[in-house]
Amino acid sequence: MNRIKFLGTAGARFVVMSQLRNSGGLWITLDDTNVLVDPGPGSLVRCLSSRPKLNPRDLDGIILTHRHLDHSNDINIMIEAMTKGGWDKKGIVFAPRDALEEDPVVLKYVRKYVEDIEVLKEKGTYKLKNIKFTTPVKHPHHGVETYGLNIYGKNISISLISDTDYFQGIESYYREPILIINVVRMPESKKIQHLTINDAEKIISKNKPRLTILTHFGMTLIKAKPWEIAEEISKKTGVKVIAASDGMNIELDEYK
């Protein structure tokens, strides 16, 4: 079974700090490969309280798109849980260089617990068990080294646009049939380096994916009811657009 589990949908610090929405990242199961993307605060708790429970021992790897705490806070405990506290050396951790070097978010003592640590870079291609993924472009507007992902299974492919302000040509890097977009802001909100709902609509209109999932919501977007906004964008673009909710499962096989 191929699926995405949204452990949490909180975006930006105030929603994360208040836990108005859960944080914790995405668990993707594709071609018998389990990967956790961006294990923010509460990731371990969300895995263990999931129904059915997600066992961190089943993970094959962990990906950090960038080092901000809402994406990386639980990386070390998830490494410990994946490796049985280091007794079972397994898994690969993928992270940008600045998450590993000065002031690292991946602690040095847990690094020996995993089989390998790979550094993400622009135009990189990586393999994890039965899948591969690419980091097509370094996002120029987010303050730290940040990458989106294109993930490829045998018959299913997924694009994930991680945190960034809009930049020219972003659409051309993320063209897979299933598209996940981190959308934090409404257009009128204070300028921060994140995509707005208008940016998301522009990307969807140009790329026309089979399915778009909006997630990583900031406070202004939550107040605006993202599920209603997603429905409006669907009507405008003719593309199926949904707003993720905490704990949501997306079955992927129908989008091959």
MILO-343666 format. One line per 5 residues: their letters; for each residue y, x, z negated of N, C-alpha, C. Coordinates in steps of 0.2 Angstrom, whole numbers, plus 5000, padded with zeros to 4 digits. Layout:
% residues N
a> Y/X/Z/Y/X/Z/Y/X/Z | ...
This chain:
% residues 256
mnrik> 4994/5004/5000/5000/5000/5000/5006/5004/5000 | 5011/5003/5004/5017/5007/5005/5023/5002/5002 | 5027/5005/4998/5032/5001/4994/5037/5006/4991 | 5043/5003/4990/5048/5006/4986/5049/5002/4980 | 5050/5005/4974/5051/5002/4968/5058/5004/4965
flgta> 5063/5000/4964/5069/5001/4962/5069/5001/4954 | 5068/5007/4951/5068/5007/4944/5075/5005/4941 | 5080/5006/4945/5087/5004/4942/5092/5004/4948 | 5097/5001/4947/5102/5000/4953/5109/5001/4951 | 5110/5005/4945/5116/5006/4942/5119/5012/4946
garfv> 5126/5011/4948/5129/5017/4951/5136/5019/4947 | 5137/5025/4947/5144/5027/4944/5143/5027/4936 | 5147/5030/4933/5146/5032/4926/5147/5026/4921 | 5152/5021/4923/5153/5016/4918/5147/5011/4918 | 5144/5009/4924/5139/5005/4924/5133/5008/4921
vmsql> 5132/5015/4922/5126/5018/4919/5127/5019/4911 | 5133/5020/4909/5134/5021/4902/5133/5015/4898 | 5135/5009/4901/5134/5002/4898/5127/5000/4899 | 5124/5002/4904/5117/5000/4906/5118/4992/4908 | 5124/4991/4911/5124/4984/4914/5119/4983/4919
rnsgg> 5118/4988/4923/5112/4988/4927/5108/4994/4925 | 5101/4994/4926/5097/5000/4924/5098/5006/4928 | 5097/5011/4926/5097/5017/4930/5090/5020/4930 | 5088/5025/4934/5081/5028/4934/5079/5030/4941 | 5082/5028/4946/5080/5030/4953/5075/5026/4957
lwitl> 5072/5029/4962/5068/5025/4966/5061/5029/4966 | 5056/5025/4966/5049/5027/4966/5046/5025/4973 | 5045/5029/4977/5042/5028/4984/5035/5030/4985 | 5031/5025/4987/5024/5026/4988/5023/5025/4996 | 5021/5030/4999/5020/5030/5007/5015/5035/5009
ddtnv> 5010/5032/5012/5004/5036/5014/5000/5039/5009 | 4999/5036/5003/4996/5039/4998/4999/5045/4995 | 5006/5045/4995/5010/5050/4992/5015/5046/4988 | 5016/5049/4982/5021/5046/4977/5026/5051/4976 | 5033/5048/4977/5038/5053/4976/5044/5049/4972
lvdpg> 5047/5052/4967/5052/5049/4963/5059/5052/4966 | 5063/5048/4967/5070/5051/4970/5075/5049/4965 | 5079/5054/4962/5085/5053/4958/5083/5050/4951 | 5079/5053/4947/5077/5051/4941/5083/5051/4936 | 5087/5046/4936/5093/5046/4931/5091/5043/4924
pgslv> 5096/5042/4920/5094/5040/4913/5090/5034/4913 | 5084/5035/4909/5080/5029/4908/5074/5029/4913 | 5073/5034/4917/5068/5034/4922/5061/5034/4919 | 5060/5038/4914/5053/5037/4911/5052/5031/4908 | 5057/5028/4905/5056/5021/4901/5054/5016/4907
rclss> 5058/5016/4912/5057/5011/4917/5050/5012/4921 | 5048/5018/4922/5041/5019/4924/5036/5016/4920 | 5036/5017/4913/5031/5015/4909/5032/5007/4907 | 5038/5004/4908/5038/4997/4907/5038/4993/4913 | 5037/4996/4919/5036/4993/4925/5029/4989/4925
rpkln> 5029/4983/4929/5023/4979/4929/5022/4979/4937 | 5016/4982/4939/5012/4986/4935/5015/4992/4933 | 5012/4995/4928/5015/5002/4926/5015/5007/4931 | 5020/5011/4931/5020/5017/4936/5018/5023/4931 | 5013/5026/4933/5011/5032/4929/5014/5039/4932
prdld> 5018/5042/4928/5021/5048/4931/5016/5053/4933 | 5010/5053/4930/5004/5058/4932/5002/5057/4939 | 5004/5051/4942/5002/5050/4949/5007/5053/4954 | 5013/5055/4951/5018/5058/4956/5016/5064/4959 | 5018/5065/4966/5016/5071/4969/5023/5076/4970
giilt> 5028/5073/4968/5034/5077/4969/5040/5072/4966 | 5046/5076/4965/5052/5073/4963/5058/5076/4968 | 5062/5072/4970/5068/5074/4974/5075/5072/4970 | 5079/5077/4970/5086/5076/4968/5090/5076/4974 | 5094/5071/4975/5099/5072/4981/5105/5076/4978
hrhld> 5107/5075/4972/5112/5080/4969/5112/5080/4961 | 5116/5084/4958/5115/5085/4951/5119/5081/4946 | 5122/5076/4949/5126/5071/4944/5121/5068/4940 | 5123/5067/4933/5118/5064/4928/5115/5058/4930 | 5119/5053/4933/5116/5047/4935/5110/5047/4940
hsndi> 5109/5053/4943/5104/5055/4947/5099/5060/4944 | 5101/5063/4939/5096/5069/4937/5095/5069/4930 | 5097/5065/4926/5097/5065/4919/5090/5066/4916 | 5085/5062/4919/5078/5062/4917/5073/5067/4921 | 5076/5071/4925/5072/5076/4929/5067/5080/4924
nimie> 5069/5083/4919/5065/5087/4915/5059/5083/4911 | 5061/5077/4909/5056/5074/4905/5051/5071/4911 | 5053/5069/4917/5049/5067/4922/5044/5073/4924 | 5047/5079/4924/5042/5085/4926/5037/5085/4921 | 5039/5085/4914/5034/5085/4909/5029/5080/4909
amtkg> 5031/5074/4911/5026/5068/4911/5022/5069/4917 | 5024/5071/4923/5020/5072/4929/5015/5077/4928 | 5016/5083/4924/5012/5088/4923/5008/5088/4916 | 5009/5083/4913/5005/5082/4906/5008/5088/4902 | 5014/5089/4901/5018/5094/4897/5016/5101/4899
gwdkk> 5015/5102/4906/5013/5108/4908/5006/5110/4908 | 5002/5106/4905/4995/5108/4905/4991/5107/4912 | 4994/5103/4916/4991/5102/4923/4997/5104/4928 | 4997/5110/4930/5002/5112/4935/5001/5108/4942 | 5006/5104/4943/5006/5100/4949/5013/5098/4952
givfa> 5013/5096/4958/5019/5093/4960/5024/5098/4963 | 5029/5096/4967/5034/5100/4970/5041/5096/4968 | 5046/5100/4966/5053/5098/4964/5057/5100/4970 | 5061/5096/4973/5066/5097/4978/5073/5096/4975 | 5077/5101/4976/5084/5100/4973/5089/5104/4977
prdal> 5095/5103/4977/5100/5107/4980/5101/5113/4975 | 5104/5119/4978/5104/5125/4975/5108/5124/4969 | 5114/5121/4969/5118/5120/4963/5115/5116/4957 | 5110/5113/4958/5106/5110/4953/5101/5115/4949 | 5100/5121/4952/5095/5125/4950/5098/5132/4947
eedpv> 5104/5133/4949/5107/5140/4948/5112/5139/4942 | 5118/5141/4942/5123/5141/4937/5123/5134/4934 | 5123/5133/4927/5123/5127/4923/5118/5122/4926 | 5111/5124/4927/5106/5120/4930/5105/5114/4927 | 5103/5108/4931/5100/5102/4928/5093/5102/4927
vlkyv> 5090/5107/4931/5082/5108/4930/5081/5114/4926 | 5079/5112/4920/5079/5118/4915/5073/5123/4917 | 5075/5129/4915/5070/5134/4917/5063/5134/4914 | 5063/5132/4908/5056/5132/4905/5051/5127/4908 | 5054/5122/4911/5049/5117/4915/5047/5119/4922
rkyve> 5051/5124/4924/5050/5125/4932/5043/5128/4933 | 5040/5131/4928/5033/5134/4928/5028/5129/4928 | 5030/5123/4926/5025/5118/4926/5023/5115/4933 | 5027/5116/4938/5026/5113/4944/5023/5118/4949 | 5020/5116/4954/5017/5120/4959/5023/5124/4963
dievl> 5028/5121/4964/5034/5124/4968/5040/5120/4967 | 5046/5124/4968/5052/5121/4968/5055/5123/4975 | 5058/5118/4979/5061/5120/4985/5068/5118/4985 | 5072/5122/4988/5079/5121/4988/5081/5117/4994 | 5085/5112/4993/5087/5108/4999/5093/5111/5002
kekgt> 5093/5110/5009/5099/5113/5012/5100/5109/5019 | 5106/5109/5022/5108/5106/5027/5103/5107/5033 | 5101/5102/5036/5096/5102/5042/5089/5105/5040 | 5087/5103/5033/5081/5106/5031/5075/5101/5032 | 5069/5103/5033/5063/5099/5034/5058/5101/5029
yklkn> 5055/5096/5025/5051/5098/5020/5045/5093/5020 | 5039/5096/5017/5033/5092/5017/5031/5091/5010 | 5028/5085/5009/5025/5083/5002/5019/5079/5004 | 5013/5082/5002/5007/5079/5003/5006/5076/5010 | 5007/5069/5011/5006/5066/5018/5012/5064/5021
ikftt> 5018/5066/5018/5024/5064/5021/5028/5070/5022 | 5034/5069/5026/5039/5074/5027/5046/5071/5026 | 5051/5075/5025/5057/5072/5025/5062/5077/5027 | 5068/5075/5029/5073/5080/5031/5080/5078/5027 | 5084/5083/5027/5091/5082/5024/5096/5084/5030
pvkhp> 5098/5079/5034/5101/5081/5040/5108/5084/5039 | 5112/5082/5034/5118/5084/5033/5120/5085/5026 | 5124/5090/5025/5127/5091/5018/5133/5086/5017 | 5133/5081/5013/5138/5077/5012/5145/5080/5010 | 5150/5079/5014/5156/5083/5012/5161/5081/5007
hhgve> 5160/5075/5005/5164/5072/5000/5161/5069/4994 | 5158/5073/4990/5156/5071/4983/5156/5075/4977 | 5159/5081/4979/5161/5086/4973/5156/5091/4971 | 5149/5089/4972/5144/5093/4971/5139/5093/4978 | 5135/5098/4978/5130/5098/4984/5126/5092/4984
tygln> 5127/5088/4990/5123/5082/4990/5120/5081/4997 | 5114/5078/4997/5111/5076/5003/5108/5069/5003 | 5108/5066/5009/5104/5060/5010/5097/5062/5013 | 5093/5057/5014/5086/5059/5016/5084/5055/5022 | 5080/5057/5026/5076/5054/5031/5069/5055/5029
iygkn> 5065/5050/5027/5058/5051/5025/5053/5048/5030 | 5048/5052/5032/5044/5050/5037/5036/5050/5035 | 5033/5044/5036/5026/5043/5035/5023/5043/5042 | 5017/5041/5042/5013/5040/5048/5016/5035/5053 | 5018/5029/5050/5020/5023/5054/5027/5020/5051
isisl> 5029/5023/5045/5035/5020/5042/5040/5026/5041 | 5046/5024/5042/5052/5029/5041/5057/5026/5038 | 5061/5030/5033/5066/5027/5029/5072/5032/5029 | 5078/5029/5029/5084/5033/5028/5087/5031/5022 | 5089/5036/5018/5093/5035/5011/5099/5039/5012
isdtd> 5105/5035/5012/5111/5038/5011/5113/5038/5004 | 5113/5044/5002/5115/5045/4995/5123/5045/4994 | 5125/5047/4988/5132/5046/4987/5137/5051/4991 | 5142/5048/4994/5147/5051/4998/5153/5046/4999 | 5159/5049/5000/5164/5045/5004/5162/5045/5011
yfqgi> 5165/5040/5014/5163/5039/5022/5166/5045/5025 | 5162/5048/5030/5164/5053/5034/5162/5051/5042 | 5166/5054/5046/5165/5053/5053/5158/5055/5056 | 5155/5050/5059/5148/5051/5061/5142/5051/5056 | 5144/5048/5050/5138/5048/5046/5132/5043/5048
esyyr> 5134/5038/5052/5129/5034/5055/5124/5038/5059 | 5126/5043/5063/5121/5046/5067/5116/5050/5064 | 5117/5051/5057/5112/5055/5053/5106/5051/5050 | 5107/5044/5050/5103/5040/5046/5101/5034/5050 | 5096/5035/5055/5095/5030/5060/5088/5027/5059
epili> 5084/5027/5054/5078/5025/5053/5078/5017/5052 | 5072/5014/5053/5072/5007/5053/5073/5004/5046 | 5071/5007/5041/5073/5005/5034/5078/5009/5032 | 5084/5006/5030/5090/5010/5027/5092/5008/5020 | 5092/5013/5016/5095/5012/5009/5101/5015/5009
invvr> 5106/5011/5006/5113/5014/5006/5116/5013/4998 | 5118/5019/4996/5121/5019/4989/5128/5016/4990 | 5130/5010/4988/5136/5007/4989/5139/5006/4982 | 5145/5010/4980/5147/5009/4973/5153/5004/4973 | 5157/5004/4978/5164/5001/4977/5165/4995/4982
mpesk> 5170/4991/4980/5173/4986/4984/5179/4990/4987 | 5182/4988/4993/5187/4991/4997/5193/4992/4992 | 5195/4987/4988/5202/4988/4984/5201/4992/4978 | 5195/4994/4976/5194/4998/4970/5197/5005/4971 | 5199/5008/4965/5202/5015/4965/5198/5020/4969
kiqhl> 5201/5024/4972/5198/5029/4977/5194/5034/4973 | 5187/5033/4974/5183/5038/4972/5178/5040/4977 | 5174/5045/4977/5170/5048/4982/5164/5045/4983 | 5164/5038/4985/5158/5034/4986/5160/5029/4992 | 5154/5027/4995/5155/5022/5000/5157/5015/4997
tinda> 5161/5012/5001/5163/5005/5000/5158/5000/5004 | 5159/4994/5002/5155/4989/5005/5157/4988/5013 | 5163/4989/5014/5165/4989/5021/5162/4995/5025 | 5162/5001/5022/5158/5007/5025/5151/5005/5026 | 5148/5002/5022/5141/5000/5023/5140/4995/5029
ekiis> 5145/4990/5029/5144/4986/5035/5145/4989/5041 | 5150/4994/5041/5151/4998/5048/5145/5002/5050 | 5141/5005/5045/5135/5009/5046/5130/5004/5049 | 5129/4998/5046/5124/4993/5047/5125/4991/5054 | 5131/4989/5056/5133/4986/5062/5131/4991/5068
knkpr> 5132/4998/5067/5131/5003/5072/5124/5004/5073 | 5120/5005/5067/5113/5007/5068/5108/5001/5069 | 5110/4995/5066/5105/4990/5067/5098/4991/5065 | 5097/4993/5058/5090/4994/5056/5087/4988/5055 | 5080/4988/5054/5076/4982/5053/5078/4979/5046
ltilt> 5079/4983/5042/5080/4981/5035/5085/4986/5032 | 5090/4983/5028/5095/4987/5024/5095/4985/5017 | 5094/4990/5013/5094/4988/5005/5100/4991/5002 | 5105/4988/4999/5111/4990/4996/5109/4991/4988 | 5111/4997/4986/5110/4998/4979/5115/5003/4976
hfgmt> 5114/5005/4970/5119/5010/4966/5126/5007/4965 | 5126/5001/4962/5132/4997/4962/5137/4999/4956 | 5143/5000/4958/5148/5001/4953/5150/4994/4950 | 5155/4995/4945/5157/4989/4941/5160/4983/4946 | 5165/4985/4950/5169/4981/4954/5164/4977/4959
likak> 5159/4980/4961/5154/4977/4966/5149/4973/4962 | 5147/4974/4956/5143/4970/4952/5147/4963/4951 | 5153/4964/4949/5157/4958/4948/5158/4954/4954 | 5158/4957/4960/5159/4953/4966/5152/4950/4969 | 5147/4951/4965/5140/4948/4967/5137/4951/4973
pweia> 5134/4957/4972/5132/4960/4978/5126/4956/4982 | 5123/4952/4979/5118/4948/4983/5121/4943/4988 | 5127/4940/4986/5131/4936/4990/5134/4940/4996 | 5136/4946/4994/5139/4950/4999/5134/4952/5005 | 5128/4954/5002/5123/4956/5007/5121/4950/5012
eeisk> 5121/4944/5009/5120/4938/5013/5125/4938/5019 | 5131/4939/5017/5137/4938/5021/5136/4944/5027 | 5134/4950/5025/5134/4955/5030/5128/4954/5035 | 5122/4951/5032/5117/4949/5036/5119/4944/5042 | 5123/4939/5040/5126/4934/5045/5130/4937/5050
ktgvk> 5134/4942/5048/5139/4945/5052/5135/4950/5057 | 5130/4953/5055/5127/4959/5059/5121/4957/5062 | 5118/4951/5060/5111/4950/5062/5106/4954/5060 | 5107/4958/5055/5102/4963/5052/5100/4960/5045 | 5094/4961/5043/5092/4958/5036/5095/4963/5031
viaas> 5099/4961/5027/5102/4965/5022/5101/4962/5015 | 5098/4966/5010/5097/4963/5004/5100/4968/4998 | 5102/4965/4993/5105/4969/4987/5099/4970/4982 | 5098/4976/4981/5092/4978/4976/5094/4975/4969 | 5089/4974/4966/5089/4972/4959/5085/4976/4955
dgmni> 5086/4977/4948/5082/4981/4944/5075/4979/4944 | 5070/4984/4946/5063/4982/4946/5061/4979/4952 | 5065/4979/4957/5063/4976/4963/5058/4980/4967 | 5053/4977/4970/5048/4980/4974/5049/4978/4981 | 5049/4983/4986/5050/4981/4993/5043/4984/4996
eldey> 5040/4979/4999/5033/4981/5003/5036/4983/5010 | 5033/4989/5012/5036/4992/5018/5032/4991/5024 | 5026/4988/5024/5021/4988/5029/5024/4983/5035 | 5028/4978/5033/5030/4973/5038/5036/4976/5042 | 5038/4982/5040/5044/4985/5044/5042/4991/5048
k> 5035/4992/5049/5033/4997/5053/5036/4997/5060
